């Protein structure tokens, strides 16, 4: 299992990192991966591509990316739908330039429609995305208004060959108002995924973990693990129980600290 952070490291607060300088810094801390934040703009270009590739190779480092926040593959307006598809394609193209294979995004919203109809619409639009070797990682969502339960996304991934799930356990916990309390709760999520996609899916997971604040309507904001009721030890133990492998990305406000905490906990299990 690889462990890394979402976005650029914080460091000592005095150093400003670029992707190429962040990679050796994170490797020096003992981390393995970084999720590039394409959430507001795609910032891998011909200017920084070579430096990122060099740092990636020299440090045997794993890169993923999170696509734009402004994606809705269930948008009613044609211009919004086409813009969403374009943002996903742009993110995949940029990630491929630096040897990454997993592009994470939230696929859409219900907009008051029946979940099955939304699933069908989003599935049709996902099939419009090109197969470039980059896997489209559909992320579980933290609010009931957002399309993206484990069952919904796993079903799409079963039907659309270019898609794989991104299990954001903190979102699953928040969406159901603190539902993941025990090792067995986390195991149930993994069992559900394997029942739909097969056991092999547990060997190529992409996972998000952080502390999280939530209320009756679901996710409010990410928190440091120490300030949250999210039981990361139980989560990691369940992953161990199922022989899971892949990449865990930490989205905590204290990125490196909590990512290293997760990795040390994993190695100690």
C-alpha positions in Angstrom: 0.0 0.0 0.0 1.3 3.4 -1.0 0.7 6.5 1.1 0.7 10.2 0.1 -1.0 13.5 0.2 -3.5 15.6 -1.8 -1.8 18.7 -3.1 1.5 20.3 -2.3 3.2 19.7 1.1 3.2 22.3 3.8 6.8 21.8 4.9 8.0 24.2 7.5 5.7 26.9 6.2 8.6 28.9 4.8 9.4 26.9 1.6 7.1 27.2 -1.4 7.0 23.9 -3.2 6.4 23.1 -6.9 5.6 19.6 -8.0 9.2 18.7 -9.0 10.5 19.9 -5.6 7.7 18.4 -3.6 8.4 14.9 -4.8 11.9 14.5 -3.2 10.7 16.3 -0.1 7.8 13.8 0.4 10.1 10.8 -0.4 12.5 12.0 2.2 9.7 11.9 4.8 9.0 8.3 3.8 5.9 9.0 1.7 5.2 7.4 -1.7 2.6 9.4 -3.6 1.0 12.8 -4.3 -2.3 13.7 -5.8 -1.9 16.7 -8.1 -4.6 19.3 -7.5 -6.2 20.1 -10.8 -9.3 21.2 -8.9 -9.3 24.8 -10.1 -6.8 24.7 -13.0 -4.7 22.1 -14.8 -1.1 23.1 -14.0 1.1 20.5 -15.6 2.5 22.0 -18.8 5.3 21.7 -21.3 7.3 24.0 -19.0 7.3 21.8 -15.9 6.7 18.3 -17.4 10.3 17.3 -17.7 11.3 18.3 -14.2 8.3 16.4 -12.8 9.1 13.3 -14.8 12.7 13.5 -13.7 11.8 13.8 -10.0 9.2 11.1 -10.3 11.8 8.6 -11.8 14.6 9.5 -9.4 12.4 9.0 -6.4 10.3 6.0 -7.6 7.2 8.1 -6.9 3.5 7.6 -7.6 1.4 10.4 -9.0 -2.3 10.7 -9.3 -4.6 13.8 -9.8 -7.9 15.2 -8.7 -9.8 16.7 -11.6 -11.9 19.9 -11.4 -14.5 20.5 -8.7 -16.7 21.9 -11.4 -17.9 18.6 -12.9 -21.5 17.4 -13.3 -22.1 14.6 -15.8 -25.8 14.9 -15.0 -26.0 18.6 -16.0 -29.2 19.5 -17.9 -27.6 22.3 -19.8 -25.5 21.1 -22.8 -22.8 23.7 -22.3 -22.3 22.7 -18.7 -22.1 19.0 -19.7 -19.6 19.6 -22.4 -17.5 21.8 -20.1 -17.5 19.0 -17.5 -16.3 16.4 -20.1 -13.7 18.8 -21.3 -12.3 19.4 -17.8 -12.0 15.6 -17.3 -10.2 15.2 -20.6 -7.8 18.0 -19.8 -7.0 16.5 -16.4 -6.4 13.1 -17.9 -4.1 14.5 -20.6 -2.1 16.5 -18.1 -1.7 13.5 -15.8 -0.6 11.3 -18.6 2.2 13.8 -19.4 3.8 13.0 -16.1 3.2 9.2 -16.0 0.1 9.2 -13.7 -2.7 6.8 -14.2 -5.5 7.7 -11.8 -7.7 10.8 -12.2 -10.2 11.3 -9.4 -13.4 13.3 -9.6 -17.0 13.5 -8.3 -19.2 12.5 -11.3 -22.3 14.6 -10.6 -25.5 15.5 -8.7 -29.0 14.0 -8.4 -30.7 17.4 -9.1 -33.9 16.0 -7.7 -34.0 13.1 -10.2 -34.4 9.3 -9.4 -31.0 7.8 -8.6 -31.4 5.1 -11.3 -32.0 7.7 -14.0 -29.0 9.7 -12.9 -26.8 6.6 -12.9 -27.9 5.9 -16.5 -27.2 9.5 -17.6 -23.8 9.6 -16.0 -22.9 6.2 -17.3 -23.7 7.3 -20.9 -21.5 10.4 -20.5 -18.6 8.5 -18.9 -18.6 6.3 -22.1 -17.9 9.5 -24.1 -14.5 9.9 -22.4 -11.5 8.6 -24.3 -9.5 5.5 -23.2 -6.0 7.0 -22.9 -4.7 4.6 -20.3 -5.7 6.9 -17.5 -8.2 5.4 -15.1 -11.2 7.6 -14.3 -11.6 7.2 -10.5 -15.1 7.9 -9.4 -15.1 9.2 -5.9 -17.6 8.4 -3.2 -19.3 11.6 -2.0 -20.0 13.1 1.4 -23.5 14.5 1.0 -26.8 12.9 0.2 -27.4 15.5 -2.6 -24.3 14.2 -4.5 -24.5 11.2 -6.6 -21.8 8.7 -5.4 -22.7 5.9 -3.0 -20.4 2.8 -3.1 -23.1 0.8 -4.9 -23.7 3.5 -7.5 -20.1 4.0 -8.4 -19.1 0.3 -8.3 -22.1 -0.4 -10.6 -20.8 2.2 -13.1 -17.3 0.9 -12.9 -18.6 -2.6 -13.7 -20.3 -1.3 -16.8 -17.7 1.3 -18.0 -14.2 -0.3 -18.6 -12.3 3.0 -18.2 -13.7 3.7 -14.7 -12.5 2.5 -11.3 -13.7 3.5 -7.8 -12.1 6.0 -5.4 -13.2 5.0 -1.9 -13.2 8.1 0.2 -13.9 6.5 3.5 -14.2 9.9 5.3 -17.0 10.8 2.8 -18.8 7.5 3.3 -18.6 8.1 7.1 -19.9 11.6 6.8 -22.6 10.9 4.2 -24.3 8.5 6.6 -23.8 10.7 9.7 -20.9 8.8 11.3 -21.7 5.3 10.1 -18.2 3.8 10.1 -17.5 3.1 13.7 -15.9 -0.3 13.8 -13.5 -2.6 11.9 -16.6 -4.5 10.8 -18.2 -1.4 9.4 -15.2 -0.7 7.1 -15.0 -4.4 6.2 -18.7 -4.2 5.1 -17.8 -1.4 2.6 -14.9 -3.5 1.1 -17.1 -6.6 0.9 -19.8 -4.6 -0.9 -17.2 -3.3 -3.4 -15.8 -6.8 -4.0 -19.2 -8.3 -4.4 -20.0 -5.9 -7.3 -16.5 -5.7 -8.9 -14.8 -8.9 -7.9 -12.0 -9.6 -5.4 -9.4 -8.2 -7.9 -10.8 -4.7 -7.2 -9.4 -4.8 -3.7 -5.9 -5.2 -5.1 -6.0 -1.9 -7.0 -7.7 0.5 -4.7 -7.5 4.3 -4.7 -8.5 5.6 -1.2 -8.9 9.0 0.4 -8.7 9.3 4.2 -8.9 12.3 6.5 -10.6 13.4 9.7 -14.0 14.9 8.9 -16.7 17.1 10.4 -20.2 16.3 9.5 -23.8 16.9 10.4 -27.3 15.7 9.4 -26.7 16.7 5.8 -23.3 15.0 5.6 -19.8 16.4 5.1 -18.9 19.9 6.4 -15.1 20.0 6.2 -11.9 18.0 6.5 -10.2 17.8 9.9 -6.9 16.5 11.3 -7.3 12.9 12.2 -6.7 13.6 15.9 -9.7 16.1 15.9 -12.2 13.7 14.3 -14.1 10.6 15.3 -12.9 8.9 12.1 -11.3 5.6 13.3 -8.4 5.4 10.8 -6.8 2.4 12.7 -10.0 0.4 12.2 -10.1 1.4 8.6 -6.5 0.3 7.9 -7.0 -2.9 9.8 -10.0 -3.8 7.7 -7.9 -3.1 4.6 -5.3 -5.5 6.0 -8.0 -8.1 6.7 -9.0 -8.1 3.0 -5.5 -8.1 1.6 -6.1 -4.8 0.0 -3.4 -2.9 -2.0 -3.2 0.3 -3.9 -2.8 4.0 -2.8 -4.0 5.9 0.2 -4.2 9.7 -0.2 -4.5 11.9 2.9 -6.7 15.0 2.6 -6.2 16.2 6.1 -5.4 19.9 6.8 -2.1 18.6 8.3 -1.2 16.8 5.2 2.3 15.2 5.7 1.7 14.7 9.5 -1.4 12.6 9.0 -0.2 10.8 5.9 2.9 9.6 7.8 0.6 8.7 10.8 -1.4 6.5 8.4 1.6 4.8 6.9 3.2 4.2 10.3 -0.1 2.7 11.6 -0.4 0.5 8.5 3.2 -0.8 8.9 2.6 -1.5 12.6 -0.6 -3.6 12.0 
